[in-house]
Amino acid sequence: MASDSESVFEEGELLRSNPILNWGFVEARSYQLSIASKALKENTLVVLPTGLGKTIIAALVAAHRLQEFPDGRVVMLAPTKPLAYQHRRSLGVALRLPPDQIVAVTGEDPPEKRASGWLKRVVVSTPQVLMNDLISGRVDISKVKLMIFDEAHRAVGEYAYTYLAERYVDEPDHLILALTASPGDSREQIREVMRNLHITRVHVRSLKSGDVKPYIVPVKVKWREVELTPEIREAINILQRYVRGKVKAPAGSDGDAELSLKSILRIGEELRRRASTTSEKAEVANLYSAVHAMKVLELLETQGPEAAVKYMSQLSKRKTTSARIFLGDEDVKTLSKNLKRLLDMGMGHPKEEALIEALEEALRLSSRRIIVFTSYRVTASRLVKVINDRFKGSASAVRLIGQEAREGDPGLSQREQNLILDDFKEGTYNILVATQIGEEGLDIAECDTVIFYDSVPSAVRYIQRRGRTGRRSPGTVEVLIAKGTRDESYYWIAKRREARIEEALKGMEGFDSGSDQPSLDRFLRSETGSREIKGSVKVIADHREANSRVVAELSRLGVDVELASLPHGDYILSERVAVERKTVNDFASSIIDGRLFEQASTLKREFERPLIIMEGINPPARDVRPEALMGALGSLLVDYGLPVVWTRDSSETALLLASIARREQVEGRKPPRIRCEKKPLSVRELQEYIVAGLPNVDSTLARRLLQRFKTVERVFTASMGELKSVEGIGDKKSKLIRDVLTSIYEGGG
């Protein structure tokens, strides 16, 4: 019988002889061949430091599976589109396949193109796109003989990786290869990743591993410390006093309560569960105002006055009690004025000067490319200006941020991101100031120097930042630290977590997790089918629900889910039944912004049997009084005649939706469809509809007007004074209504 080493050697030679591999471009190292050979046997998690060739391992395993199954396919998943395109290029070089047989399928492609893309031999995609197409029936994963999960540490909670792995392991001849530089911040998170991806074997390499050491280049990590200015220290003292004052009474302390966000949230949650009276609820809001103070405090310590001022400005636009309490405090008002004065004087954070010194030193030592990491867009914008003003052409900085639009910041399109990265690679810019998007998911040229403008308390993010240098040549990491602040504590938290990960992974080489045992849910479905809804059942879900766990759960239950752009509601279960789904927090938010009753009115008008599902068991995070919540529920039930059903979680919501859909469809009623025509309106509904057409009049105000004047005609002939007698109508609104009703129509024709 061959020994393990002999078996690995033989399989390594088998991989080397694979005609699908393009050995002119693939340099397979011994540890890559060893890991790939073992990964052919079972679902495997590979933990390998950044820059040591995880994609080569993926190519080795993919080539073997494609040769073993001539009609089979390989799917590689990456969390972002840029990373998916990068993998497509890498696999296109590594594998000897016709170019049209290695494709990237993303949300930018129309559904018809995606459907044909899934028929290719190697497909690289994002998990959400695969999940949506799987649910919609556009892809057949029975032909997939290898599924690769890149950045596998994402497979926690409700991330799409979890659903995809569970669906895939039910297929014959399945094989999973999961890749990551760090599987999580704790042993529990590592276990969760392994469970969710159905991993049965783990292969680990660190920078200290014997077969990896020959390929390691040195990375020097050093600190550059600064002292906070007296002005920032004074502002921090004000905030700390504010927090102590708010935490002291609820904590039952003598004023020395632990000043940490975690402790405040813990105390707040306990208070919120116990609170029943108005005064107790006010105490909760009072305590939560300290959370805002903690955020400003962190921004001052690690980013500077500009970030703090911007946060307080954004906070002033929120309609929460805790925000009003915080911003209404006299000391906080004084603090805000002082910070704005510091900004007007041009004062930033003292780390800005330390950054300039670090950049000057790096450039003097011939660093060609430098990346500066910061956690906030506002800081990234400021640093780019500071750098370019200081170096005046001798060095050039550019900002790299994500695609999501934020208040006052539209983000970057994928094309803009790629242009910036191309310019960085070619030397048009030699300093890249990046937010979290630069840590993972983009093809960034290797840097000689990486600078942490701030620290993050995550081992995964620390490892990813550090991994941007030292891939092929020696690199330097500089960590800027404001003494005695979260910069310092976050750095050590990340280092401790990294050490814990290394300890947890130690001895895991070849570890058998036992995850090949089916979950109870899978067992029940495979043995009895009891979780599936019998009969052909279809549900139309709004495309905005595609990311929710409910859609995935419906698919698990055997429901045919069609994703579409719905004009009303989140789910259509039959010709007469539509559902608006809200989490508890959504429900609270829709009360605050006024959407709730507009949505209720529309649902009632458009469907014969509408209902609202409220999902979640915890109280809302928003500052909404219990009286307001109960009042809204009462109005929905009594005024609108809308049933409101409370479910614990997404699984329970999906089961309820599937059960109603089955009852509606299997018992002879018509299947769901997107309705263009409206349900016939009653006289009352027509009256409300007509009056609600007046300027600045919603359905609630329309009902008030009709209750006051009794007929539509009397509403339209009421004077400004009479209109103002109705709650919600003042001088401006009454004048606008009368102007519209009495102005001469000037349309042509």
N, C-alpha and C positions, 0 to 999 in steps of 0.2 A: 504494500500500500504506500502511495506517495506521501511524503511529508508535506506540511503546509507550505514550506518554503519552495519545495519542488513544484507543488501545484501552482503556486503563484508565478514561479518562473515560466512554467509551461503556458499558463494563460497569458502572461506578459508577452511571450513569443507569439502566441496566437493573435494578440492585439496588434503586434508589430507587423504581422503578415496580412492584416486586413486590407483588401484592395480599396476600400471606401475611404481610408485615411490618406490624406495628402502629406506624406512624410517629408516632402520638400519644404513644407512650412511648419510642420508640427515637430517640436522638440520635446519628446516625452521623457521626463525625468523618472528615476527609479521609484520614488515615492508615488508619483502619479500613476505609473503602471501597476504598482502594488495595490493602491486604493481602487483603481478602476477594475482590476481583476476580481477583487473581492465584492465590489458593488454589483457585479453581474449576477450574483447569487440571490440577493434579497434586497428588500427596501432599506436603503442606506442613507444615513446622514453623514456628510463629510464636513468636518470643521477644519479649516485651513486658513492661515493668516493671509491677509490681503496681499496680492501681488505674487502669490506662489502658484497660480495657474489652475484655479478651479474650473475654468472653462475648458481647458485641455482635458481634464478628467471627464467632463461632460461629453466632449467630442469622442473620446476613446470608447466610452460606454455606448454612446449613440451609434457609432459605426458598427460595433459588434451586434447590437440589436437589429439594425437595418439589414445586416448580412444574414443574421439568423432567421429573420422574418421578412422575406423579399416583398411581401405585400403590406408589411407593417409600416407604421408611422411613428415619429418621435415628436413630442411637444415639449418645448422649453418655455417656462414661465418666468417673467421678471416683473417687479412691481411698478416699473415706469416705462413709458413708451421709448424714451431715449435709450434706456438700458436694453430694451427688447431689440431695437434697431442695431445696437452695438453687438449683441449676441448673434444676430442674423449675419452681420458682416464677419464675425469671428468664425462661425460655423461654415460660412460660405468659403472661407479660406482653408479650413481644416478638413473638410469633407469633399471627396471627389464625387459630386453629384451635379447634374445639370442645374444651372443657376435658377431656373424657374421652379425647381423642386425644393428650394430652401427659401421660405418666405416669412415675412413678418405680418401678422394679422392684428390690427389695432382698431380702436374705436373710430379712427379717422376714415376707415374703409366702410362703404355702404354694406348693408347686410348681404346683398347678392354676391359681392366680391369676397366677403368673408366666408360665405358658404363654399365657394370654389377653393379658397385658400386652405381650408381645413382638409382638403383632399390631397395636398402635397405631402411629400415624404418627411420633410422637416419643417415644423411650424414653430415660430417664436411669437409669443403673445403676452398680453397682460392678463392677470387672473380674472379681472372683472369681465373682460370681453369673452373669455372662454366660458365663464359661468353663465353669462347672459345668453350666449349662443347655444350652450348645452341645454339650458332651460327652455329656450325657444325651438329646440329641435333642429338647429342648423349644423350640428356637428355630431358625428358618430364616434364615440371614444372607444368602441370595441376594437377598432383597428389600431389604437395607440398601444405600442409595445414598450414605450418608455416615456415617463413624464418626469421632467426635471424641474425642480422648484429652486430657483435662485433666490438669494437673500431669504433663506428658509426661516430665519428668526421672526419673520412676519406672521408665521402660522400660529397666531394666538387669537383668542376671542372669536369675533365673527368675521375675521378676514377671509376673503374668498378661497385662499389656499385650503382651508379646513374643509369646506364643502367639496371642492374639486377632488381632494385626496379621498374623501369618503365615497364619492361617486365612482372614482377610478378603481379603487381596490376591489370592487365587485366584479370587475371585468377579468376574463381569463387571460393568462400570460401577462398580467400587469407587472410593472417594475417601476419603483420610485427611486429617484436620486435627488437628495436634498443637499444644497450647498450653502455654506455660510462661513463668515470669518468669526462670528461669535453667536451662539445659539440663544443667548438671553442674558439677563442681568442676575439670574438666580437659578439654583438647582430646580426650583419648582417650575420656572419658565422653560427651562431646558426640557423637563419632563413633559410639559404641555405641548411643546413643539413636536416632540417625538410621538406623543399620542395622536395629535391631530394629523400628522403626516403618515401615521401607521408605520413608523420606522421600527425595524427589528434588529438593525446593526448600526453601530456608530464607529466611524474611523476618524481619529483625531491626530493632527500634527500641530506642534507649536514651534516657536522660533528656536526652542532648545532640542527638538527632535533630531536624532543622529542623522537620518537620511535627508533632512531638510537643511541642516547647518551649512553644507557646502554651497548652497544657493542664497544664503542670507547675506545682505549687505548691511553695514552698521548704520543705525539711526541714533543720533545724539539728541537727548531730550534735556532742555534746560529751562529754568525759570527766569523771569525778569519782573522783579517786584516794584510796586509803587505805593506811595502813601496817598490817601485821600486828602483833598484840600480841606481847610477849615470850614469853608462854606458848605461843602457836601456833607461833612461830618455833622454840622449843626442841623442841616435838613434831616439827616438820618436820625438824630436825637429826637427831633420833634415827632417823627413818625413812630419811633420806638415808644415814646411816652403815650402817644395816641393808642397804640396797640395794647400796651399794658393796662391803660384805663378801661378799654373795652373788654379785655379778657379777665381782668381781676375779679369782678363780681360773679360772672358765670362759672369761673373755675373754682370759686370759693377760696382763692389764694390771698396772700398778704401783699400782692403786687409783684411777686417774683415768678409769675406764671411763665412757663416756657414759651419764648417768642418764636414759634415755628408755625408755618402754614398748616402742617399736618395736625398739630395739637389744636389749633383754632377750629379746623374743619371737624375734628373728632368731637370737640365740645359742642359745636354748633349742631351736629347731627343728633347728639344726645338731647339737646334742648328742643330741637324740632320735633323729635318723636314724642316728647312729653308735653309740649306746649298745646294748650287748648283755649286759653283766654286771649283776648286781644293784647293785653299787656305782656303776656308771655311771648306772643308772636313778635311784638315790638322788640323784646329783648333779643330774640333770634336775629332780627334785621340789624340791630345795634351791634351784635357780635360780628355778623358777617361784614359789616363795614370795615372791620379790622383786616379782612382779606384784601380789600383794595389798598389799604395802607401798606400791607406786606408786599404787594406787587410793586408799588411805587418805590418802596425801600429797596427791593431787589434791583430795580432798574437804575436807581441812583448809585448803588454800590458797584454794579457791573457794567453799566452802559453810559450813564451820565445824565445831565439835566434835560437834554433834548428828548430822549426817550421817555423820561418821566413826565415831562410836560405834555407830550403827545398822548400818552396813556390817559392822563387826567382830562384832556380835552375830549377824547373819545368817550370817557366815562360819563362826562356831563350830558351826553346825548342819550344815555340809557334812562329808562323810566322805572328804575328799581328803587325801593326804599333804602337799601343799604348804600347805594351810590349817593343818594340825596343826603343821607346822614353824614357820610364821609366828606363830601365836598362842601357841606354846609357848616362844618366845624370851623370856628374862627381861626384856630391855629393852622388848619389846613389851608384856609384862604390866604393867610399870610405866607405860608410856605409856597403856594402856587405863584404868588406875586414875586417872591424872592427868586424862584427858579427861572421865571421869565426874565427877570432882571439879569441873572447870570448869563442867560442865553444872549440877551441884547449886548452884553459885554464881550461876547465871543468865547465864553468859558465852556470847555468841554470836560471830558473825563481825563484825569492825569495819565491814563493808559495810552491816550493818543500820542503823547510825546514819547512814551516808551516804545510804541509801535514804530514811530519814525526812526528811532535809534536802532531797533531791530532790523528794519528794512535797509537802513544805510549799511549796517554791518553785513547783512546777507549779500547786498549788491557789491560791496567791496570784496567779498569772498567769491565773487563771480557766480552767484545764483542766477540762473537764466529765467526760471519761473518760480514764483512765490504765490502761495495761496493763504489768505487770511480768513479764518472762520469766525463768524459772529452769529448769535442766535436771533437777531432782530433785523428786519429790513431797514428800519429807521437808522440804526447804527451803521449798517452797510452803506447806505447813501451818504451819511456824514463822513465815514472813513474814506470813501472814494474821493470826496471833495478835499478832505484834509491832505491826503497823499498827493493828489495831483497839484494842489496849490503849493505844497512844500517842494516837490521835486521838479516842477515846471518843465516837463519834457524829458528829463534825464531818466525818468521811470514813468510808467503809465498804468493806472489802475482802472478796473472796470467792475461793475457790480453784477453778480450772478444770483438770481432769486428764482423762486418757483413760478408756476403758471397761474396759480389761483389769485383772483383779484381780491384785494383788501381795501379797506377804506382809504381813499386817497392814493392808492397804489394798484395799478391794473395788472401787475405781474408781467412776466415775459412769455411770449408764445414759444412753442417748441422751436420754430425757425429762428427766433431771436436768440434763444439759448445756444443753438448750434452755431450760429454766426459768432457769438461771443467766444465759444470754446475753440472754434477754428482760428479766430484772431489770437487767442491766448497761445495756441499751439504754434502758430506761425511767428509769434513775437511782436505782433502789433501792440498787444498789452503784455506786460510781464508780471503784473500783480493782479490776482483775481481775488476780489472780496466776496465771499460766498456765505449764504445762509445754509440751512440744513440740506438743501437740494444738492449742494456740492459734496456732501458726505457719502451719499448713496444714490445710484441711479443715473449718473451721467458719465459719459466717456471723457474724462478730463486727463489731459497730458500729465505725465509724471512731473512732480515738482521737486526742486532742490531743497526748498524750505517751506515748512508749514508753520503758521503762527496761529495759536489759539487766542483770539482777542478776549474771549470769555471761556469759562469752563462749563461743562455739562455733567450732571450727576448720573450719566448713563455709560456703562462700560462699553456697550455696543457702539454708541456714537463716538466715544473716545477712541476706540480701536479703528473705526472707519476714518476718522479725521487723521489719525497718525499714519494710517495706511496709504495716504496720498503721497507719501515720500518714501524713499528707500526701497524702491522696487528693483531697479537695475543698477543704481549707483548710490553711494552714501548720501544720507539726508540729514536734515536738522529739523527738530520740532522745538519751537519756542512757546512757552506758556506765559501769558501776561497775567499777573496776579496783583489785585489790589489787596493789600495786607488786611487781615482781620475781617474779610468779607466773604460772601458766598463764592466768589472766585476761588478762594482757598479751600473752603469746605467742599464745594462741588468737585474740585479736582481730586481730593482725597477720597470722596465717596466713589467716584468712578474707578480710582485705582484699587480700592478695597473690593469693589464688585468684580473688577477684572481678576483679582487674586482668587476670589471665591469661585469664579467661573473656571479658572485653571484648576482649582482644587476639585471642583465637581467633575471636570472632564478627565482629570487624572485617573487612570485605570479604566476609562471607558473605551479604550481602543479595543475594538472587537466586541463591545458590550452588546448583549442580547436583551432587548427591552421587553420582550414578550408581547409586543404590540400586535403580533399577528393574530392574537385572540380577538374574535369579532366583538364589537360592542353589543350591549343588550339590544339596542335599537336595530342594528344590522342583523343580529341573530333573529329577532322577531320578524323582520321583513323577509329574510331569506327562507325561514322555516314555515311561517304561517301567513305572511303577507298581511298580518293584522293591522299594521300601521297604514296600509294603503287604502285609499278611498275607492271602493268598488264602483265599476261603471265608468263610462267615458265622461269625464268632467273637465270643463274648461273655465279658466278665470282670466279676465283681461286685467293686467296691472299697469298702472301708470309707469312710464319709463323712469321717473324719479324714485320709484320704489325698487329699482333694480339692485341697488346696493344694500337693501335691507335684508335681514335674515329671513323675513317672512316669505319672500319669493323663493329662496332656497329651500325652506321648509315645505312649501307647497309642492315644489318639484319632487322632493323626497316622498311626499305622500301620493305621488303618482298623478298629480293634477297637471293637465296641459296648460301651461302659463304662456300667454301672449303679452309681450311688452308693447305698449303703444302710448302715444301722447293723448291723454284723456283730458277733455275740457272740464270735466267735473268729477270729483271723487278720486280715490286712490285705487279702488278695485271695483270691477263690475262682475257680479256673480250670475246674473240672469238679465233678461230683458227689463225686469222691474226692480231688481235689487242692486244698489250701489253702496259702497262703504267708504267712509272717510276714516283713515287710521291715524291716530295721534298718540305719541308717547305722552306721559304725564307732563313732561317739560314742554312739549309742543302745545299741549292743551293750555297750559298756563300762559305761554307766549302769545297764543292766538287770542286769549282774553285781553292781554295788555295792548296788543296792536290792533284789535278790533276785527280780525279776520273771522273769528269763530262764527258769528251770527250771519255774516255774509255767506259763508260756506254752507251753513245750515239752511238758509233760505234758498240757495241755489239747488242744493240736493233735494229739498222738499218739492221744489218746483219742477225738477227734471225727472224725478223717479217716483214710482208708485210706492216702493218699500225701501227707502234709504235708512241707513243706520250709521252710528258713529262708534268706533272701537277705541277705547282708551287703554293704552298698554303700559304696564309697569305698576309696581307695588310701593315704590318709595315716594315720599312727598316731593313736589316739584322743587328744583333748585332755585327757580325765580322767586322773587319776593311777592307772592300773591297770597292775600289773606284767605283763610278757610271759608269765610263768608262769601268772598267773590267766587271761589271755586264752586261752592254749593249753589250759589245763586245762578251761575252759568248752567250748571247741570239741571237745575229746576226749570230754567227757561227753555232749554232744549227739549225737556220732557213735556212740559205743560204748554208753552207758547207755540212750539214748533211741532209737537207730537213726534219727536225723533227719539227712537230707542238709543240709549247709550249703554254699551256693554263693556265691562271692565275685564281685561285679561292680564295674566301675570307677566307673560313674556312673548317673544316672537313665535315660539313653538305653539303656544296656546292660541295665539291669534291665527296662525296658519290652519290649525285644526278646526277652529270655528269657521273660518272662511270656506275651507274645503267641505265641511259638513253642510253649510247653508247652500253652497253651490250644487252639491250632490242632490240635496232635497229639491232645489228649484229645477234642476235640469233633468234628473232621472225620473221625476214624477210627471213628466210630460210638458213642462213649461219650456219656452224657447231658450236656447243658449244665449250667453252674453254677446252683446254687440255694442259698438260705439254708436250712440244715438246722435243723429243730427236734428231730427225733429223733436219738438218739445211735447211733453205731456199736456193734454188739454187743461187750460187754467180755469179755475173757478172764478166767479165774479169777484170774490174777495181778493184772490191772487192777482187778477187783472187790475183791480183798483190799486193795490200796493205797487204793482209793477209800473203803472202809469205815473203815480206820484213820486216813486223812487227815481224817475227820469229827470226830475228837477235838479238843478245844480246843487252839489254838496248835500244831497239828501240820500241817505242809505235806507235799507229796508226798515230798520228800527225807527228812524225818524219819520218814514212814510206812514208807519202804523200810528205813531203819535198824532200826526197831522189828521189822519182819517178819523181817529178817535175823537179829536177835538171838533172837526168841522163836519163829520158824518158822511159827506159825499165828495167825490173828486171835483165836481163843479165848484163847491164852496171853498175847497182848498185853493183852486185856481183864481177865485175872485176875492180871496181874503186880502185885506190891506196889510201894509207893513206892520202896523201896530198889532193887528190880530195875529199875524204870523209869529211875532215876537212873544206872544203869550204861551207858545209851545216850547217846552224844555228842549234846549239844544239849538235854538234859533235866536241869533242876535241881530244887531244892526246890519252888519255886512252881508250875512246870509239872506236876510229878508229882502234887502235891497236887490241882491243879485237875482233872487227868485222873481221879484216883481219886474225887473228889467227884462228878463228872458220872456216872461209871459206877455209883456206889453209892447216889446220892440217890434218894428215892422220887419218882416222877412225880406231879405235882400238877395235871395238866390236867383240865379238866372233861369231861363227856360220858358 
